[in-house]
Amino acid sequence: MSRRFKKDTPTYFDYKDVKTLQRFVNMYGQIEPATKTGLNSKQQKRLSTAVKRARHLALMPFVAQG
């Protein structure tokens, strides 16, 4: 099991901080699962909510380009 994001994981995910959110999104635009991010369920839910808000406000794309 590869938990590549465990260190330097923020406790709060801000939808306006796109650079941090993009670390948790793969090249296809999908949110990485908790097994890869190393987040607990509460953190993973907050991450997905922040990514969805950023997508809705057009700060992040819904799908990858090309």
N, C-alpha and C positions, 0 to 999 in steps of 0.2 A: 504494500500500500504506500503510495507516494503522497506525502503531505508536504507539498512544495511551498505553500504559502503560510505555514505555521508561524514563523518568526515575522515580526513587524506587522502583525495583523491588527488593524484598528478595532477599537471596541465599538465605535460608532461609524456607520457608513452614511456619508452625506451625498445626496443625489447630485449636488453641484460639483463634487470632486470627481470628475470623469477620469482623470489619470489613475486614481486608485481603483475605481470600479473596473476599468479595462484590464487590470491585472487578473480579475476573476472571471473574465469572459474569454472564451476560446476564439480561434481564428474564424469560426463560422458564425460568431455572434451569439453563441449559447452560453448561459451561465454554467460555470463548472460545478460539478456535484460536490457535496460536502466531503466525500471520500478523498477528493483531490485537493480541496482547499484547506482541509483540516479544521473547519469551523464546526462549532456545535449547532444544534438545530435552531436555537434562538438567533445566533449570529447569521446563519444561512438565510433565515427568513428576512432578517433586516437587510441583508445584502440583496436579495431578490427584489424586495420592495424598492430599494434605492435604485437599482438598475431599471426597473420598470418605470419609475418616475422620471428618470433621466431620459429614457426612450420616449416617453410620452411628451416631454418638453423639447424633444429633438436635440438633446445634448449628446445622445448616443444613437447609432443606427439600430434598427430592428434586425436587420440582416447584414451580413458582410458583403462587401462590394466584389463583383466579378465572380 
